[in-house]
Amino acid sequence: MSRRRGDGSKELVGRWRIQEMDGWDRDALDLVDPAFIELRADQTGNFGFIAVEGWMDCREATIDDRPGLEFSWEGNGECDPASGRGWAALQPDGSLKGHIFFHIGDDSAFRADRE
């Protein structure tokens, strides 16, 4: 995967509905609330799925020649502190594709559509 500093992350700003993640079906993803990832112009964001909430510190990046970002995050999973990192990139079909990693734990690819 080619990654370098980019200026296209403005295209990613907004709220995205997580449609798919590795290892979890739709019912699990939406256990507490509808699964989402929200990206803001100030290079912050947040996400929620299953019983996980995360607050993100984002940096612009070009990923596979697509506008994207890399992020670190802090939050909680089932009320326990959690943290990690991840990335997301805009796809040619307009969807968002990425990966979320938990520090010393699970990881999952995801696909999201703009709300």
N, C-alpha and C positions, 0 to 999 in steps of 0.2 A: 504494500500500500504506500503510495507516494503521499507525503504530508509536507506542507510548507505553509508559511504565513500567507493569508489571503485577504481579500476584501469583500468577499461575497456573502458573508454571514448575515447581512441585512435581509437577504432573501429567506432566511430561516426564522426570522423574528415572528412570533405568534404562538398560538396554542395548537398543538397537534394531538390527535387521538391515536393512542397506541393500538394498533390492530392485531399485531402478532408479536410474540416473544417465544424464544426457544424454551421448551419444557413446560409451558403453561397454556391451558386453553382459555377461551374468551371468558368463561364464567370465573375462573381463577383470577385473571387479570383485573376484572371489575369487581372483586370481592367487596371492597369498602366503597369505592367510587369508580366511575369510569376512568380507565387507565389513560394517562396523558403525559405529555412533556410540553413545557412552556418555555420559550426562549425570548429574552428581552434585549432591546437595543443596548442596554448598559452592560452587556456581557455577563448577565446573571440569568438564572432560570430555576425552574423546579420541575419535579416529576412526581408521579404517584402511580403505583400499580400494586395489586394484591394488598398487602398491609405494609408497603414500603413507601416512605416519603423521603425525597431528597432535595436539597438546595444546592444549586450549581454555580461554580465560578468558571466561566467559559472563555476560550480564546479562539479567535478566528483561525481557520486552517483550510487548505485545499487538500481534499482527500480523493485520490484517484481522479484527479483533474476536475473535481466537482466542488462547488462551494460547501464548506463545512465548518465544523468546530470541534475542539477537544475540550474536555471539562474535567474538573475534580468535583466531588460532591461530599456533603455531609448530610446526615439525616437519621432516620430510624427505620428499623424493620421489625414489625411486631413488638413495638415499644422498646426495643433494645437499640442503643446507639449503633450506627452503621456509617460507613464512608467508602469512597472508592474513586473511580475515574471512568471516563468513557469518551466516545466520539459519536458524531452524527454527520451525515452528508446528504445534500439534496440530490435526488435521483432524477434521471431524464423524464420520468413519468410524473414528476411533481411530488412524489412521496419522500419521506425522510427515512433513511436507513442508518442504523448505528449499532452500538454495542455498549452495554453497561457492565462494569466490573465492580464487585464488592471486594474491599480490602480483606485479604486472607479468607476468601469465600467464593461464592458462586459468581457466574457471569452469564450474560444472555444477549444475543442479538435481538434487535427489535426493528419493526417497520411501523411507521405512523403516517397518517394522512392529515392534512390541514383541516382544522375545524371550521 
